[in-house]
């Protein structure tokens, strides 16, 4: 397992040799939610507790929690690449959004899960 998953949040798994400690942070949000543990089991427990605490803090403060990986993001590419992609999308009679999504899907599907 490369990542931890809980309530729609994804967490990293890192190791600090200096501290002999596993640690991580929730990915895909601007806020910092971190956790740690001496074993994998402890890391998973602290991850779940950190997410639950974050959600409780948001509820208490009356603010909506950040949703990771909402499905939209800005991509900055050179104008020439933008032009080529837009023209190819038009030739394929699809939107640039669908063209880019398909290109990302193709690349992601080549990676092991």
C-alpha positions in Angstrom: 0.0 0.0 0.0 1.5 3.3 -1.1 -1.2 5.5 0.5 -3.7 5.5 3.3 -7.4 6.1 2.5 -10.2 7.2 4.9 -13.4 9.1 4.4 -12.4 10.3 1.0 -9.0 11.5 2.2 -5.6 10.1 1.0 -2.5 10.2 3.2 1.1 9.7 2.4 3.4 7.2 4.1 6.9 8.3 4.9 9.7 7.0 7.1 12.2 9.0 9.2 15.3 6.9 9.9 16.6 9.6 12.3 13.5 9.2 14.5 12.7 5.6 13.6 9.2 6.8 12.9 6.5 6.6 10.2 4.8 9.8 9.4 2.6 11.4 6.7 0.2 14.1 5.7 -3.2 14.3 4.0 -2.7 14.9 0.2 -4.8 17.1 -2.1 -5.8 19.9 0.3 -4.2 23.2 1.2 -4.5 22.7 5.0 -1.9 20.6 6.8 -3.1 17.4 8.5 -0.2 15.3 9.7 0.1 12.1 11.6 2.7 9.6 12.8 3.2 6.2 14.3 5.9 3.8 15.4 4.2 1.0 13.4 2.0 0.7 10.4 -0.9 0.0 12.6 -0.2 3.1 14.8 0.2 5.2 11.6 -3.1 4.2 10.3 -4.8 4.8 13.6 -3.3 8.3 13.9 -4.2 9.1 10.3 -7.9 8.2 10.9 -7.8 10.2 14.2 -6.3 13.2 12.4 -9.0 13.2 9.7 -11.7 12.8 12.3 -10.3 15.7 14.3 -10.1 17.9 11.2 -13.7 17.1 10.2 -14.8 17.8 13.8 -12.9 21.1 13.9 -14.5 22.2 10.6 -18.0 21.3 11.9 -17.3 23.1 15.2 -16.0 26.2 13.4 -19.0 26.2 10.9 -16.7 25.9 7.9 -16.9 23.3 5.2 -13.9 20.8 5.1 -11.7 20.9 2.0 -12.5 18.2 -0.5 -9.4 16.6 -1.9 -9.1 15.9 -5.6 -12.3 17.7 -6.7 -11.8 16.8 -10.3 -10.8 20.2 -11.6 -7.4 21.9 -11.7 -5.5 24.4 -13.8 -2.6 23.2 -16.0 0.0 25.6 -17.3 1.6 24.5 -20.5 3.5 26.2 -23.3 1.2 28.0 -25.8 2.5 25.8 -28.7 1.5 22.7 -26.8 -1.9 24.2 -25.9 -2.5 25.0 -29.6 -1.5 21.5 -30.8 -3.7 19.9 -28.2 -6.7 22.1 -29.0 -6.3 21.5 -32.7 -6.1 17.7 -32.2 -9.2 17.8 -29.9 -11.1 19.7 -32.6 -10.1 17.2 -35.3 -11.3 14.4 -33.0 -14.5 16.3 -32.5 -14.1 16.4 -28.7 -13.5 19.1 -26.1 -10.0 20.0 -25.0 -11.1 18.9 -21.5 -12.0 15.4 -22.8 -8.8 15.3 -24.8 -6.6 16.1 -21.7 -8.6 13.8 -19.5 -8.1 10.9 -22.0 -4.3 11.7 -22.1 -4.1 11.6 -18.4 -6.2 8.4 -18.2 -3.8 6.8 -20.7 -0.8 7.6 -18.7 -2.3 6.7 -15.3 -3.6 3.4 -16.6 0.0 2.4 -17.5 1.1 2.7 -13.8 0.4 -0.1 -11.4 -2.3 0.7 -8.8 
